[in-house]
Structure formats: structure tokens, C-alpha cells
Amino acid sequence: MLKFSLVGWLLCSLAWRTMPTACRQSRPPLSYQQLLAEQMKSYMDTTTHPCDNFYQYACGNWQIRQQGPHRLRQESGRYREQLFPSGTLRVIEASLNTRLERLLRRSTNSSINETPFIKEMSRYYRSCKRLKPYNLKKYLLQLPFTNLTYWPLGGRRWQSHDFDWIAAIGRLRLYGLNGVLLHEDVIPRWDDSRIFSIYVNKPNLQDTLPMGEGFIIELLLDIGQTKRVANSLARSLISFEHQLHRLQEVEDDDGPREMQLSYLLEYVPQIRWLSFLKQGLIDTEIDLRWTLIVENIEYLRALNNLVAQHKPETISSYLMIRWLAFLKQQGPGVISSEECVASMRRAMPLASSWLIGYNFPITNFKAGISSLFQNLKERFGQFILQNRLRLSSSLLQVLQKKLKAMRLRFGLIQTKELEMVKKYYEGLTLSDKNFYANQLILLRLHVKAKHKLVSSNPNITIDNLGYLAETFDASNLSPLYVKQRNLILVPHGLLQFPIWHRNITPMQQHAVLGFSLAHEIAHGFDMAGIDYDALGNIMGPMEEIRSSKHFRKGILCIQKQITNNSKWLNEKLADYEALKIVYETFFGLRAEGQHKTRNPFKIQFTQRQMFFISFAQFFCGKRPILTTVAHHHANLKADFYELRVMETLANFREFSRAFACHKRKKMQANKRCRVW
């Protein structure tokens, strides 16, 4: 009997090992709520007190979790810092780029790939993959030879007496350069956003920040200059950079002025405007009756005087360096499949948006997200009606009308706009072997298409966003408020787990995507957004808001809290207002004892605490190591994630209540700011 029992035990043991589904229960797959709960736990550093540094508390282990050997084993060590995603959005963008790369590589027999612009996307991608190595000097060899696009470093053919700085800017403007010495754009008119005008202004403050001697030397070495030449030229450019930056102090008392081109030629004769326009508007007949909007005229006159004080070689070399820096930013960070797809998305934003929207539809998500958007608008509408700013009833009606008209749009291009995209890229021919030429061809395409809006006076509808093609970064998935259209643009590709999924909890939907949408709603009513009405036109009575004592008090409070750069005033305002909007939209104004459900892993947090952790973890990212060049580029984007999270939460009373933070703790602001 014992023998038979032993044999039976062995057979059962063998069956248990070889047939697990028959003899033992397998562990059920984790739900999305469980996956998020597990992810939340893994990111947290619970050794840090939440009232001391909430970012470290919520995100302290994020970088450890993201940096796995499976992510980097195929890449060489010197590229790891560039390839490692810097935040949650970058992780999603990397995932989207991988999916797009597979799509371009495998579906050669698909009927959609017979679409002409899809073929050109594939050619651009292949030309990028063939770069070995990436060589900035080759951009300089692609332009047709003229004294405007041949550089002093190139040798004897450059003649200083033939150099015209304003014409050179015009030629480089045709190839995408902008905000160098002056800013020129085509924008919707202030009184009718369906019509476009040329806009001329001084560069913004960030565009005139000195690049730094090390950055200039690095670029010069990249194009084959010796260290001696690079050091010498960098020193001469540094002096000019600092003088140019100081021109930002030149004040403009008149504001934007509308004038015909013929009048501008007489009013600011120091600058040869026709030379500039003829270089940038090739194949377009210039009409002296064109209406331009010109701002900071005194700066433009001072600029002409500054340029006259420097050698033509210095100005020409400065323009060359700035153009190469711009092109380097547009190109791939490293030569990899993912980076080449990202470069393709930047170079062909309309085509990329259509392709993503067509292949990764979000039809099942739209209703839920639209409902969330409406709820957020209703809550902000209640803020307006509370009338903290003591505005007139007529102005309150204008603001309510604008809020009610504000729309949500998914994707820069809709899938139904295929014919429009085909027409935009009509006649485009790229090479699968010459990446540098491809990039310049596409930059020129965008600039020419934008300037055609002035001469052809097209019938542009309020829903058409094609005019954003030149400036829209299609490789960035951040939502965007478009003032001239009074809409919030949610890029195709953003709505992925963990940003959005039909199975994640309403709390998580509000804390992450809800905050992002509320942030963009608030931009419609920040220092820049309040100038625009429901149709995207600039309206007059906004001075009443700026003159409000309570409005000025709120703005001054925020300004005092900004520790890094006043440029981010509107971002800080939007963060502060958005957190209050989305929190009250979800929790309402009910008693503190409600909403204490636990997550699937039963972590001992109230739902309000979970809300703030989910909010903070949306901003988890690697901490930057600030070299000179890294610092230069980091300041062009947004507050560092840590500072953004901590200042926003410290400003919100409900956060302090949720975690019982005492007044002397770091996560409590000395004074809390509110505008609306």
C-alpha cells in the first residue's frame, strides 16, 4: 500500500510540475488599478517625510525603477544620459516612438503607405538612420552659394563688403531660424483671427541669453575648426552676445503698431526691410500694401546701431552659430530608431499627427475625457462667478462666454483632414540618403506655407491649426492652449497608460489628466490669455482685470514665490489655479471624513493623500546635472519638476490638511496665493 501511495505521489508531483493549469491555480493577472498601485509604491521614498520634501517622498525611487539594464544594454555608455527618459511624458513619448518605428518598418504593403506623404516620412526616417556620424558641417554645404550663406570660416570666397546682415537673417529665416537679432512671424490678426499678418518684434529674453563660450567652442569643433580658431572666435562672439542681451532693456512705450509695409520702410529706414522679405519670401510677390504688426521699434533702431559697431565677420559668424544650434536641436539627439522617429515627428508635424491619430484611435476615450473637461470648466466658472476680483457684471459675462466657448481638440490634425495634409506636402520629394537636405527642405516648406497665408488671404476656419506647423513640436505630448483659437489641444499619442485608461480610477483620472486640462484652462485666463475673447480675438476691456487691486495682489504674491525665473509667472499661476480646480471638481466641498477608500494593495493612505501622490508622480523624473550647455537648454522649457510640485502643493491648504503638515514645515507656504 505504501508503494502504491509513493508511486501516486510521484505521478501527482510530476503532473503538478509539467501541467500547472491542470494541477495548480495560476496567479490572476493584475488589474490596471493594481498595476498603478504597485507602480505608486515602487516610486515612493517613504524614508522622507511628506511635509519636508513631498517630491522626494513621491518620486524618490522613480529613477531607480526606470533605469534598468534591459533599457540600456544595447546602447554605448556615452549615450545613456541622452537615451534615458527624463520624465513621465518622455517615457510615453519613447513608447510612442517605438510603435511608430515598427509601423513605418513593417507595413510596406499597406494601402495607407501608398499615400505620398507617408512615403516621404519613411524616407526621412531611413535617411536619419543612415547618419554615421551626425555632422553639423554638412548643413553649411547644402545651401546654394551666396555671400549670405557662405561664412567667413569658409575661406576667401566670403567678402565682408558684400555682407548684408538683414538679408542674411531673411535667408536663414527661410530655413527655420527665428528669434535671432529680431523675431518675424505670421500670426492671426488681433481683430479677426481668421486673417493673418506679418508680425515683427525683438527676440524674447530667452532667445538673447548668451550661449556661453563653452557651447560656442563645442559647436565650432563639431564643424571641424581647430581649438585655436574656436577659442578666438568664441571670445569675439561673447562680447557681442552680452551687448545684444542688454538691448532687451530698451523700452517700448507705444506697444504693437499696425502699419502698411510702405509706411514701415519710411518709419524705420535704418533696416532694409525689402532685403529681408525678398530673401525669406522667395516665389512670393511682395505687396507694399501688406499690413504688418511691429513692436519694439526703438529696439530695432538700437539693433541696427549695435550691428554697425561690429565687424561683418563677427555678425556673420554669430548667425552661423545660432543657425547650427537651432538645427542641432531639430535633429536627432543620437542616431537611434527612437530618436530618428522623434526627429521625423518634429520635421513633419502635420503628417505625424495624422498618422498617429489614424493608427492609434481614441474613439472610446473621447466621451469620458470630454465629460471631465466640461466638469472642470463648470468648476472654474464658479470661481469666476465668485468675483474675487470685483469685476463689472458685463466683464464677467465676457469671461463666462469665453469659458463656455473653450473647446477640447484631440490632435493637431484630425483623421478626416487627410486631403488637407496631402495638399500641404504636395510635390515634396525627400531622399533616403541625405538627411541634411531633407531637414532643410522641410524647414523651408513650413516657412513658405506660413507666409502664403499673408499673400493668398485664405479662407481659414476657426478649426484649422495648420498654421502652427512651423512652431509646433510634434514630438512633445504636452497639452497646449491655443489663444487665437480658444481651444485646448491634446496631442495624439498622449492618452496612454498611466495618463489615461478606461479602467483607472476617477481619482487618478482627475489627478493626472484632469490637472493637465485644468492647467490649460487656466492659461486662458492668465496674464497673456485674458487678452483674448471667445473667438480668439484680442479684446479691449481686459485692462479692467489688470487694474483690479485683487488681481494685482494675487500676481504679486506669485511673483514673490518664483525663485528661478519670472518667465514662468503664467505657468505658476496656471499650476496654482489648476490644482484647486481639479481637486474641488473631484472632491467637491464635502467634509474631510469622506472619500477614504483604499487602493487595491491596501496602502494606508486616504483617497485625498492618494490624489496628491498621483499628482506628484506625474512629474517624476531624473534630476538634471547642470553643465553650462544643459543649464542653457533646461531653462528654456519649464520649472524643474521638483520645484514645480513642491511650490504648487505648498500653496494649497488641502494638501497640508491631508498630510497634517505643521506651519513650520517646508511644504507649507508662508503665504498662499490665489488669483481667480
Salt bridges, closest charged atoms under 4 A:
ASP52 OD1 - LYS665 NZ 3.43
GLU81 OE2 - LYS622 NZ 3.09
GLU93 OE1 - ARG90 NH1 3.04
GLU101 OE2 - ARG105 NE 2.66
GLU114 OE1 - LYS119 NZ 3.45
GLU120 OE2 - ARG123 NH1 2.76
ASP162 OD1 - HIS161 NE2 3.56
ASP164 OD1 - ARG272 NH2 2.75
GLU184 OE1 - ARG173 NE 2.89
GLU184 OE2 - HIS451 NE2 2.73
ASP185 OD1 - LYS450 NZ 2.79
ASP191 OD1 - ARG189 NE 3.01
ASP192 OD1 - ARG194 NE 3.07
GLU218 OE2 - LYS328 NZ 3.54
ASP222 OD2 - LYS328 NZ 3.53
GLU258 OE2 - ARG189 NH1 2.44
ASP283 OD2 - LYS448 NZ 3.01
ASP287 OD2 - ARG289 NH2 3.17
GLU298 OE2 - ARG301 NH1 2.75
GLU417 OE1 - ARG409 NH2 3.27
GLU419 OE2 - LYS422 NZ 3.57
ASP432 OD2 - ARG126 NH2 3.89
ASP432 OD1 - ARG130 NH1 3.60
ASP463 OD1 - ARG407 NH1 2.36
GLU470 OE2 - ARG173 NH1 2.64
GLU470 OE1 - LYS450 NZ 3.80
ASP526 OD2 - HIS523 ND1 2.67
ASP531 OD1 - ARG546 NH1 2.90
GLU543 OE2 - ARG546 NH1 3.71
GLU571 OE1 - HIS519 NE2 3.03
GLU571 OE2 - HIS523 NE2 3.22
ASP575 OD1 - HIS519 ND1 2.83
ASP575 OD2 - ARG644 NE 2.72
GLU584 OE1 - ARG379 NH2 2.27
GLU584 OE2 - LYS580 NZ 2.68
GLU592 OE1 - ARG608 NE 3.98
ASP639 OD2 - LYS572 NZ 3.09
GLU642 OE1 - ARG623 NE 3.31
GLU647 OE1 - LYS572 NZ 2.78
GLU654 OE2 - ARG657 NH1 2.94
